[in-house]
Protein backbone atom coordinates (compact mmCIF):
# COMPACT_ATOMS: atom_id res chain seq x y z
CA UNK A 1 0.00 0.00 0.00
CA UNK A 2 1.14 3.56 -0.69
CA UNK A 3 1.89 5.67 2.39
CA UNK A 4 1.15 9.38 2.50
CA UNK A 5 4.80 10.17 3.20
CA UNK A 6 6.03 8.26 0.16
CA UNK A 7 4.79 10.75 -2.43
CA UNK A 8 5.28 14.40 -1.65
CA UNK A 9 3.42 16.93 -3.76
CA UNK A 10 4.97 20.43 -3.55
CA UNK A 11 1.70 22.24 -2.86
CA UNK A 12 3.37 25.04 -0.91
CA UNK A 13 5.24 25.98 -4.07
CA UNK A 14 2.65 25.09 -6.67
CA UNK A 15 -0.59 26.43 -5.14
CA UNK A 16 0.37 30.10 -5.67
CA UNK A 17 1.66 29.18 -9.13
CA UNK A 18 -1.64 27.49 -10.01
CA UNK A 19 -3.60 30.53 -8.84
CA UNK A 20 -1.45 32.92 -10.86
CA UNK A 21 -1.37 30.87 -14.06
CA UNK A 22 -5.11 30.13 -13.98
CA UNK A 23 -5.86 33.82 -14.42
CA UNK A 24 -4.40 33.70 -17.95
CA UNK A 25 -4.48 30.02 -18.97
CA UNK A 26 -8.09 29.27 -18.08
CA UNK A 27 -10.26 30.46 -20.97
CA UNK A 28 -14.02 30.20 -21.62
CA UNK A 29 -15.03 26.72 -22.80
CA UNK A 30 -18.84 26.77 -22.77
CA UNK A 31 -20.33 29.82 -21.06
CA UNK A 32 -19.15 33.03 -22.76
CA UNK A 33 -17.00 35.11 -20.47
CA UNK A 34 -16.74 32.52 -17.67
CA UNK A 35 -13.48 30.66 -17.23
CA UNK A 36 -12.56 27.81 -14.89
CA UNK A 37 -10.01 29.92 -12.99
CA UNK A 38 -12.35 29.87 -9.96
CA UNK A 39 -11.66 26.12 -9.82
CA UNK A 40 -8.12 25.57 -11.10
CA UNK A 41 -6.79 28.65 -9.34
CA UNK A 42 -8.22 27.64 -5.96
CA UNK A 43 -8.10 23.85 -5.88
CA UNK A 44 -4.49 23.48 -4.75
CA UNK A 45 -5.00 25.96 -1.92
CA UNK A 46 -7.95 23.82 -0.78
CA UNK A 47 -5.77 20.72 -0.86
CA UNK A 48 -2.89 22.42 0.96
CA UNK A 49 -5.25 23.61 3.72
CA UNK A 50 -6.69 20.11 4.16
CA UNK A 51 -10.18 20.96 2.91
CA UNK A 52 -10.10 18.72 -0.18
CA UNK A 53 -8.92 15.16 -0.68
CA UNK A 54 -6.16 14.04 -3.02
CA UNK A 55 -7.75 11.71 -5.59
CA UNK A 56 -10.87 11.57 -3.44
CA UNK A 57 -8.83 9.71 -0.85
CA UNK A 58 -8.48 6.82 -3.32
CA UNK A 59 -4.79 7.25 -4.23
CA UNK A 60 -3.75 3.93 -2.68
CA UNK A 61 -6.19 1.94 -4.82
CA UNK A 62 -5.09 3.68 -8.02
CA UNK A 63 -1.36 3.33 -7.33
CA UNK A 64 -1.54 -0.25 -6.10
CA UNK A 65 -3.61 -1.32 -9.12
CA UNK A 66 -1.17 0.40 -11.47
CA UNK A 67 1.73 -1.39 -9.81
CA UNK A 68 -0.04 -4.72 -10.29
CA UNK A 69 -0.54 -3.95 -13.99
CA UNK A 70 3.12 -2.95 -14.34
CA UNK A 71 4.29 -6.21 -12.76
CA UNK A 72 2.14 -8.18 -15.21
CA UNK A 73 3.61 -6.13 -18.08
CA UNK A 74 0.15 -4.81 -18.95
CA UNK A 75 1.01 -1.13 -18.64
CA UNK A 76 3.44 1.18 -20.41
CA UNK A 77 1.36 3.84 -22.19
CA UNK A 78 -0.95 5.66 -19.75
CA UNK A 79 -3.55 8.34 -20.40
CA UNK A 80 -4.84 10.48 -17.54
CA UNK A 81 -8.33 11.44 -18.73
CA UNK A 82 -8.97 14.78 -17.04
CA UNK A 83 -6.93 16.19 -14.16
CA UNK A 84 -7.48 19.14 -11.83
CA UNK A 85 -3.73 19.66 -11.41
CA UNK A 86 -0.58 17.50 -11.45
CA UNK A 87 -1.72 15.09 -8.72
CA UNK A 88 -2.95 12.23 -10.92
CA UNK A 89 0.17 12.32 -13.15
CA UNK A 90 2.33 12.43 -10.02
CA UNK A 91 0.73 9.24 -8.75
CA UNK A 92 1.25 7.54 -12.11
CA UNK A 93 4.93 8.48 -12.09
CA UNK A 94 5.24 7.28 -8.51
CA UNK A 95 3.72 3.88 -9.35
CA UNK A 96 6.09 3.32 -12.26
CA UNK A 97 9.14 4.57 -10.37
CA UNK A 98 8.36 2.24 -7.47
CA UNK A 99 8.49 -0.68 -9.95
CA UNK A 100 11.59 0.69 -11.75
CA UNK A 101 9.56 0.66 -14.97
CA UNK A 102 9.46 3.18 -17.84
CA UNK A 103 6.20 4.95 -18.63
CA UNK A 104 4.85 6.88 -21.59
CA UNK A 105 2.47 9.26 -19.84
CA UNK A 106 -0.04 11.62 -21.45
CA UNK A 107 -2.38 13.98 -19.61
CA UNK A 108 -5.52 15.17 -21.39
CA UNK A 109 -7.77 18.00 -20.30
CA UNK A 110 -9.91 20.74 -21.85
CA UNK A 111 -8.06 23.42 -19.90
CA UNK A 112 -4.43 24.45 -20.26
CA UNK A 113 -3.91 25.15 -16.54
CA UNK A 114 -3.73 21.51 -15.31
CA UNK A 115 -1.66 20.67 -18.39
CA UNK A 116 0.80 23.45 -17.54
CA UNK A 117 0.99 22.22 -13.95
CA UNK A 118 1.57 18.65 -15.13
CA UNK A 119 4.47 19.72 -17.34
CA UNK A 120 5.83 21.84 -14.48
CA UNK A 121 5.73 18.82 -12.17
CA UNK A 122 7.32 16.57 -14.80
CA UNK A 123 10.21 18.98 -15.23
CA UNK A 124 10.61 19.21 -11.47
CA UNK A 125 10.97 15.44 -11.06
CA UNK A 126 12.78 15.06 -14.40
CA UNK A 127 10.16 12.75 -15.89
CA UNK A 128 8.58 13.69 -19.24
CA UNK A 129 4.82 14.20 -19.36
CA UNK A 130 3.06 14.75 -22.69
CA UNK A 131 -0.06 16.91 -22.60
CA UNK A 132 -3.03 17.25 -24.92
CA UNK A 133 -5.59 20.01 -24.69
CA UNK A 134 -8.82 18.38 -25.86
CA UNK A 135 -12.24 17.25 -24.82
CA UNK A 136 -12.02 13.49 -24.23
CA UNK A 137 -15.21 13.06 -26.30
CA UNK A 138 -13.39 14.43 -29.36
CA UNK A 139 -9.93 12.96 -28.77
CA UNK A 140 -8.49 10.21 -30.93
CA UNK A 141 -5.11 8.66 -30.16
CA UNK A 142 -2.66 7.80 -32.94
CA UNK A 143 -1.48 4.87 -30.81
CA UNK A 144 -3.87 3.30 -28.28
CA UNK A 145 -3.07 3.33 -24.57
CA UNK A 146 -2.56 0.43 -22.20
CA UNK A 147 -4.30 2.22 -19.35
CA UNK A 148 -6.81 5.05 -19.13
CA UNK A 149 -6.88 6.48 -15.61
CA UNK A 150 -9.15 9.06 -13.99
CA UNK A 151 -10.80 10.08 -10.75
CA UNK A 152 -14.19 11.69 -10.02
CA UNK A 153 -14.64 12.38 -13.72
CA UNK A 154 -18.24 11.22 -14.17
CA UNK A 155 -19.46 14.35 -12.40
CA UNK A 156 -18.61 16.35 -15.52
CA UNK A 157 -21.16 14.41 -17.59
CA UNK A 158 -24.90 14.10 -17.22
CA UNK A 159 -26.58 10.70 -17.47
CA UNK A 160 -27.28 11.07 -21.19
CA UNK A 161 -23.64 11.91 -21.97
CA UNK A 162 -21.97 9.13 -19.98
CA UNK A 163 -22.28 6.45 -22.69
CA UNK A 164 -20.31 8.84 -24.95
CA UNK A 165 -17.59 9.09 -22.30
CA UNK A 166 -17.20 5.33 -22.02
CA UNK A 167 -17.25 5.05 -25.83
CA UNK A 168 -14.45 7.64 -25.96
CA UNK A 169 -12.36 5.56 -23.57
CA UNK A 170 -12.97 2.51 -25.76
CA UNK A 171 -11.62 4.46 -28.74
CA UNK A 172 -8.31 5.26 -27.04
CA UNK A 173 -7.50 2.06 -25.10
CA UNK A 174 -6.09 -1.04 -26.79
CA UNK A 175 -7.92 -4.40 -26.76
CA UNK A 176 -6.94 -6.00 -23.48
CA UNK A 177 -6.15 -2.58 -22.06
CA UNK A 178 -7.46 -1.23 -18.79
CA UNK A 179 -9.77 1.57 -17.67
CA UNK A 180 -9.08 2.40 -14.04
CA UNK A 181 -11.02 4.94 -11.99
CA UNK A 182 -12.76 5.91 -8.78
CA UNK A 183 -15.77 8.15 -8.31
CA UNK A 184 -17.88 9.41 -5.45
CA UNK A 185 -21.34 7.89 -5.15
CA UNK A 186 -24.50 9.76 -4.15
CA UNK A 187 -27.20 7.06 -3.97
CA UNK A 188 -29.99 9.37 -2.80
CA UNK A 189 -29.38 12.19 -5.26
CA UNK A 190 -31.63 13.15 -8.14
CA UNK A 191 -30.31 13.48 -11.68
CA UNK A 192 -29.90 17.24 -11.20
CA UNK A 193 -26.42 18.66 -10.65
CA UNK A 194 -25.21 18.65 -7.05
CA UNK A 195 -24.45 22.12 -5.68
CA UNK A 196 -23.58 23.71 -2.35
CA UNK A 197 -26.59 24.67 -0.26
CA UNK A 198 -26.68 28.15 1.27
CA UNK A 199 -25.64 26.75 4.67
CA UNK A 200 -22.86 24.63 3.16
CA UNK A 201 -21.58 27.69 1.31
CA UNK A 202 -21.48 29.80 4.47
CA UNK A 203 -19.86 27.04 6.54
CA UNK A 204 -17.31 26.48 3.78
CA UNK A 205 -16.43 30.17 3.52
CA UNK A 206 -16.07 30.44 7.30
CA UNK A 207 -13.81 27.37 7.44
CA UNK A 208 -11.69 28.62 4.55
CA UNK A 209 -11.29 32.02 6.21
CA UNK A 210 -10.11 30.38 9.44
CA UNK A 211 -7.69 28.06 7.66
CA UNK A 212 -6.41 30.95 5.53
CA UNK A 213 -5.54 32.85 8.71
CA UNK A 214 -3.53 29.86 9.88
CA UNK A 215 -1.81 29.51 6.51
CA UNK A 216 -1.25 33.24 5.94
CA UNK A 217 2.43 33.12 7.05
CA UNK A 218 3.04 30.38 4.45
CA UNK A 219 1.14 31.75 1.46
CA UNK A 220 1.13 35.48 2.22
CA UNK A 221 -2.46 35.91 1.09
CA UNK A 222 -5.30 37.93 2.55
CA UNK A 223 -7.76 35.60 4.34
CA UNK A 224 -10.67 37.79 3.21
CA UNK A 225 -9.57 37.38 -0.42
CA UNK A 226 -9.40 33.63 0.09
CA UNK A 227 -12.88 33.60 1.64
CA UNK A 228 -14.17 35.41 -1.47
CA UNK A 229 -12.49 32.79 -3.67
CA UNK A 230 -14.25 30.15 -1.58
CA UNK A 231 -17.65 31.78 -2.07
CA UNK A 232 -17.14 31.95 -5.84
CA UNK A 233 -16.07 28.31 -5.84
CA UNK A 234 -19.14 27.23 -3.87
CA UNK A 235 -21.52 29.30 -5.98
CA UNK A 236 -20.19 27.97 -9.29
CA UNK A 237 -19.46 24.33 -8.48
CA UNK A 238 -21.72 21.81 -10.22
CA UNK A 239 -21.38 18.04 -10.38
CA UNK A 240 -23.71 15.47 -11.92
CA UNK A 241 -24.16 12.71 -9.32
CA UNK A 242 -23.20 9.09 -9.88
CA UNK A 243 -25.70 7.11 -7.86
CA UNK A 244 -24.56 3.48 -7.90
CA UNK A 245 -21.82 1.06 -8.86
CA UNK A 246 -24.40 -0.79 -10.97
CA UNK A 247 -24.76 2.29 -13.17
CA UNK A 248 -21.04 2.23 -13.93
CA UNK A 249 -20.92 -1.52 -14.52
CA UNK A 250 -23.82 -1.31 -16.99
CA UNK A 251 -22.14 1.50 -18.95
CA UNK A 252 -18.91 -0.46 -19.23
CA UNK A 253 -20.58 -3.73 -20.20
CA UNK A 254 -22.65 -2.00 -22.87
CA UNK A 255 -19.47 -0.72 -24.54
CA UNK A 256 -17.45 -3.93 -24.59
CA UNK A 257 -15.60 -3.77 -21.27
CA UNK A 258 -15.30 -6.64 -18.81
CA UNK A 259 -15.36 -5.40 -15.23
CA UNK A 260 -12.51 -7.16 -13.44
CA UNK A 261 -12.92 -5.43 -10.10
CA UNK A 262 -15.59 -3.23 -8.54
CA UNK A 263 -15.99 -2.26 -4.92
CA UNK A 264 -17.64 0.48 -2.89
CA UNK A 265 -15.57 1.88 -0.04
CA UNK A 266 -16.23 4.54 2.56
CA UNK A 267 -13.61 7.29 2.61
CA UNK A 268 -13.27 8.94 6.04
CA UNK A 269 -13.25 12.72 6.46
CA UNK A 270 -9.89 14.42 6.19
CA UNK A 271 -8.60 17.51 7.98
CA UNK A 272 -11.14 20.33 7.98
CA UNK A 273 -13.57 18.08 6.09
CA UNK A 274 -14.66 16.59 9.42
CA UNK A 275 -16.91 19.59 10.06
CA UNK A 276 -17.89 20.42 6.47
CA UNK A 277 -20.20 18.98 3.86
CA UNK A 278 -20.58 19.77 0.19
CA UNK A 279 -19.48 18.54 -3.23
CA UNK A 280 -15.70 18.09 -3.68
CA UNK A 281 -14.88 18.62 0.02
CA UNK A 282 -12.99 16.27 2.33
CA UNK A 283 -16.11 14.95 4.06
CA UNK A 284 -16.94 11.30 4.66
CA UNK A 285 -18.23 9.75 1.43
CA UNK A 286 -18.64 6.46 -0.44
CA UNK A 287 -16.54 5.86 -3.55
CA UNK A 288 -16.73 3.20 -6.24
CA UNK A 289 -13.43 1.67 -7.32
CA UNK A 290 -13.34 0.12 -10.79
CA UNK A 291 -10.89 -1.76 -12.98
CA UNK A 292 -12.21 -2.88 -16.38
CA UNK A 293 -10.64 -4.51 -19.44
CA UNK A 294 -11.56 -3.86 -23.06
CA UNK A 295 -12.54 -7.18 -24.58
C-alpha positions as a printed Julia matrix, in Angstrom:
295×3 Matrix{Float64}:
   0.0    0.0     0.0
   1.14   3.56   -0.69
   1.89   5.67    2.39
   1.15   9.38    2.5
   4.8   10.17    3.2
   6.03   8.26    0.16
   4.79  10.75   -2.43
   5.28  14.4    -1.65
   3.42  16.93   -3.76
   4.97  20.43   -3.55
   1.7   22.24   -2.86
   3.37  25.04   -0.91
   5.24  25.98   -4.07
   2.65  25.09   -6.67
  -0.59  26.43   -5.14
   0.37  30.1    -5.67
   1.66  29.18   -9.13
  -1.64  27.49  -10.01
  -3.6   30.53   -8.84
  -1.45  32.92  -10.86
  -1.37  30.87  -14.06
  -5.11  30.13  -13.98
  -5.86  33.82  -14.42
  -4.4   33.7   -17.95
  -4.48  30.02  -18.97
  -8.09  29.27  -18.08
 -10.26  30.46  -20.97
 -14.02  30.2   -21.62
 -15.03  26.72  -22.8
 -18.84  26.77  -22.77
 -20.33  29.82  -21.06
 -19.15  33.03  -22.76
 -17.0   35.11  -20.47
 -16.74  32.52  -17.67
 -13.48  30.66  -17.23
 -12.56  27.81  -14.89
 -10.01  29.92  -12.99
 -12.35  29.87   -9.96
 -11.66  26.12   -9.82
  -8.12  25.57  -11.1
  -6.79  28.65   -9.34
  -8.22  27.64   -5.96
  -8.1   23.85   -5.88
  -4.49  23.48   -4.75
  -5.0   25.96   -1.92
  -7.95  23.82   -0.78
  -5.77  20.72   -0.86
  -2.89  22.42    0.96
  -5.25  23.61    3.72
  -6.69  20.11    4.16
 -10.18  20.96    2.91
 -10.1   18.72   -0.18
  -8.92  15.16   -0.68
  -6.16  14.04   -3.02
  -7.75  11.71   -5.59
 -10.87  11.57   -3.44
  -8.83   9.71   -0.85
  -8.48   6.82   -3.32
  -4.79   7.25   -4.23
  -3.75   3.93   -2.68
  -6.19   1.94   -4.82
  -5.09   3.68   -8.02
  -1.36   3.33   -7.33
  -1.54  -0.25   -6.1
  -3.61  -1.32   -9.12
  -1.17   0.4   -11.47
   1.73  -1.39   -9.81
  -0.04  -4.72  -10.29
  -0.54  -3.95  -13.99
   3.12  -2.95  -14.34
   4.29  -6.21  -12.76
   2.14  -8.18  -15.21
   3.61  -6.13  -18.08
   0.15  -4.81  -18.95
   1.01  -1.13  -18.64
   3.44   1.18  -20.41
   1.36   3.84  -22.19
  -0.95   5.66  -19.75
  -3.55   8.34  -20.4
  -4.84  10.48  -17.54
  -8.33  11.44  -18.73
  -8.97  14.78  -17.04
  -6.93  16.19  -14.16
  -7.48  19.14  -11.83
  -3.73  19.66  -11.41
  -0.58  17.5   -11.45
  -1.72  15.09   -8.72
  -2.95  12.23  -10.92
   0.17  12.32  -13.15
   2.33  12.43  -10.02
   0.73   9.24   -8.75
   1.25   7.54  -12.11
   4.93   8.48  -12.09
   5.24   7.28   -8.51
   3.72   3.88   -9.35
   6.09   3.32  -12.26
   9.14   4.57  -10.37
   8.36   2.24   -7.47
   8.49  -0.68   -9.95
  11.59   0.69  -11.75
   9.56   0.66  -14.97
   9.46   3.18  -17.84
   6.2    4.95  -18.63
   4.85   6.88  -21.59
   2.47   9.26  -19.84
  -0.04  11.62  -21.45
  -2.38  13.98  -19.61
  -5.52  15.17  -21.39
  -7.77  18.0   -20.3
  -9.91  20.74  -21.85
  -8.06  23.42  -19.9
  -4.43  24.45  -20.26
  -3.91  25.15  -16.54
  -3.73  21.51  -15.31
  -1.66  20.67  -18.39
   0.8   23.45  -17.54
   0.99  22.22  -13.95
   1.57  18.65  -15.13
   4.47  19.72  -17.34
   5.83  21.84  -14.48
   5.73  18.82  -12.17
   7.32  16.57  -14.8
  10.21  18.98  -15.23
  10.61  19.21  -11.47
  10.97  15.44  -11.06
  12.78  15.06  -14.4
  10.16  12.75  -15.89
   8.58  13.69  -19.24
   4.82  14.2   -19.36
   3.06  14.75  -22.69
  -0.06  16.91  -22.6
  -3.03  17.25  -24.92
  -5.59  20.01  -24.69
  -8.82  18.38  -25.86
 -12.24  17.25  -24.82
 -12.02  13.49  -24.23
 -15.21  13.06  -26.3
 -13.39  14.43  -29.36
  -9.93  12.96  -28.77
  -8.49  10.21  -30.93
  -5.11   8.66  -30.16
  -2.66   7.8   -32.94
  -1.48   4.87  -30.81
  -3.87   3.3   -28.28
  -3.07   3.33  -24.57
  -2.56   0.43  -22.2
  -4.3    2.22  -19.35
  -6.81   5.05  -19.13
  -6.88   6.48  -15.61
  -9.15   9.06  -13.99
 -10.8   10.08  -10.75
 -14.19  11.69  -10.02
 -14.64  12.38  -13.72
 -18.24  11.22  -14.17
 -19.46  14.35  -12.4
 -18.61  16.35  -15.52
 -21.16  14.41  -17.59
 -24.9   14.1   -17.22
 -26.58  10.7   -17.47
 -27.28  11.07  -21.19
 -23.64  11.91  -21.97
 -21.97   9.13  -19.98
 -22.28   6.45  -22.69
 -20.31   8.84  -24.95
 -17.59   9.09  -22.3
 -17.2    5.33  -22.02
 -17.25   5.05  -25.83
 -14.45   7.64  -25.96
 -12.36   5.56  -23.57
 -12.97   2.51  -25.76
 -11.62   4.46  -28.74
  -8.31   5.26  -27.04
  -7.5    2.06  -25.1
  -6.09  -1.04  -26.79
  -7.92  -4.4   -26.76
  -6.94  -6.0   -23.48
  -6.15  -2.58  -22.06
  -7.46  -1.23  -18.79
  -9.77   1.57  -17.67
  -9.08   2.4   -14.04
 -11.02   4.94  -11.99
 -12.76   5.91   -8.78
 -15.77   8.15   -8.31
 -17.88   9.41   -5.45
 -21.34   7.89   -5.15
 -24.5    9.76   -4.15
 -27.2    7.06   -3.97
 -29.99   9.37   -2.8
 -29.38  12.19   -5.26
 -31.63  13.15   -8.14
 -30.31  13.48  -11.68
 -29.9   17.24  -11.2
 -26.42  18.66  -10.65
 -25.21  18.65   -7.05
 -24.45  22.12   -5.68
 -23.58  23.71   -2.35
 -26.59  24.67   -0.26
 -26.68  28.15    1.27
 -25.64  26.75    4.67
 -22.86  24.63    3.16
 -21.58  27.69    1.31
 -21.48  29.8     4.47
 -19.86  27.04    6.54
 -17.31  26.48    3.78
 -16.43  30.17    3.52
 -16.07  30.44    7.3
 -13.81  27.37    7.44
 -11.69  28.62    4.55
 -11.29  32.02    6.21
 -10.11  30.38    9.44
  -7.69  28.06    7.66
  -6.41  30.95    5.53
  -5.54  32.85    8.71
  -3.53  29.86    9.88
  -1.81  29.51    6.51
  -1.25  33.24    5.94
   2.43  33.12    7.05
   3.04  30.38    4.45
   1.14  31.75    1.46
   1.13  35.48    2.22
  -2.46  35.91    1.09
  -5.3   37.93    2.55
  -7.76  35.6     4.34
 -10.67  37.79    3.21
  -9.57  37.38   -0.42
  -9.4   33.63    0.09
 -12.88  33.6     1.64
 -14.17  35.41   -1.47
 -12.49  32.79   -3.67
 -14.25  30.15   -1.58
 -17.65  31.78   -2.07
 -17.14  31.95   -5.84
 -16.07  28.31   -5.84
 -19.14  27.23   -3.87
 -21.52  29.3    -5.98
 -20.19  27.97   -9.29
 -19.46  24.33   -8.48
 -21.72  21.81  -10.22
 -21.38  18.04  -10.38
 -23.71  15.47  -11.92
 -24.16  12.71   -9.32
 -23.2    9.09   -9.88
 -25.7    7.11   -7.86
 -24.56   3.48   -7.9
 -21.82   1.06   -8.86
 -24.4   -0.79  -10.97
 -24.76   2.29  -13.17
 -21.04   2.23  -13.93
 -20.92  -1.52  -14.52
 -23.82  -1.31  -16.99
 -22.14   1.5   -18.95
 -18.91  -0.46  -19.23
 -20.58  -3.73  -20.2
 -22.65  -2.0   -22.87
 -19.47  -0.72  -24.54
 -17.45  -3.93  -24.59
 -15.6   -3.77  -21.27
 -15.3   -6.64  -18.81
 -15.36  -5.4   -15.23
 -12.51  -7.16  -13.44
 -12.92  -5.43  -10.1
 -15.59  -3.23   -8.54
 -15.99  -2.26   -4.92
 -17.64   0.48   -2.89
 -15.57   1.88   -0.04
 -16.23   4.54    2.56
 -13.61   7.29    2.61
 -13.27   8.94    6.04
 -13.25  12.72    6.46
  -9.89  14.42    6.19
  -8.6   17.51    7.98
 -11.14  20.33    7.98
 -13.57  18.08    6.09
 -14.66  16.59    9.42
 -16.91  19.59   10.06
 -17.89  20.42    6.47
 -20.2   18.98    3.86
 -20.58  19.77    0.19
 -19.48  18.54   -3.23
 -15.7   18.09   -3.68
 -14.88  18.62    0.02
 -12.99  16.27    2.33
 -16.11  14.95    4.06
 -16.94  11.3     4.66
 -18.23   9.75    1.43
 -18.64   6.46   -0.44
 -16.54   5.86   -3.55
 -16.73   3.2    -6.24
 -13.43   1.67   -7.32
 -13.34   0.12  -10.79
 -10.89  -1.76  -12.98
 -12.21  -2.88  -16.38
 -10.64  -4.51  -19.44
 -11.56  -3.86  -23.06
 -12.54  -7.18  -24.58
